[in-house]
Amino acid sequence: MDRLKVGVLISGRGSNMTALAKACAATDFPAEIVLVLSNGADPGGLERAEGLGIATELISHHGFPNRSSFEIALTERLEAAGVEFICLAGFMRLLTASFVNHWRDRMINIHPSLLPAFKGLHTHERALKAGVRISGCTVHFVRPEMDEGPIIIQAAVPVLADDTPNSLASRILVQEHRIYPEALRLIASGAATVMGERMRFRAAVGNDNLLVNPVPAQP
Ligand code: GAR
């Protein structure tokens, strides 16, 4: 089986990268991680990747005069490693249109909200402040506009009455670790393809499990 060669870009602890790596460890998974690249000061993610036997690289954006020279270095490293497809996994650096268009339809991202709600930072604080009863996470193809792009998969997570940003973040993170590998599997296997600004699925997908929160007293 020809497996899709994936590069994972991280900035921090890399728990989503780890979830992807664990999925890729199965020999019948249609993708493999050939490089984990971090721009961050937090060494945690790279140490985890090394522990899993994956090639790693640290490229700090501080070492470059501007965004585009940093991104050229990223693309050079990724392509030298044979990367065909990028997973952004907590990569906390805005990418220019030039980089995004170079990797157009070959780069996906995970975001801790039900997009298009709560793009950007501090998603959980803002979800709690807005009073939404259901939040969640989204894996989507990357477009030049921040947190935009065709949505591949989402998980909904109920907001609890006593939630704090941290408690909500940790329940959503558990779902991130489920949906990110699934998104990669759908793409790498050809079960899902991006067509313009929407996804097309090879077979019927979805379920009609309703999630209502709070749960109504009457069934
Ligand atoms: C994850 O919650 C991810 O959704 C979020 O950063 C965290 C990274 O955690 N990404 C963004 O907010 C992107 N806008 P991780 O390093 O443990 O995967």
Residues whose N, C-alpha, C, O or C-beta is under 5 A from the ligand:
A	BS01	GAR	G12 R13 G14 S15 N16 M17 A89 G90 I110 H111 P112 G120
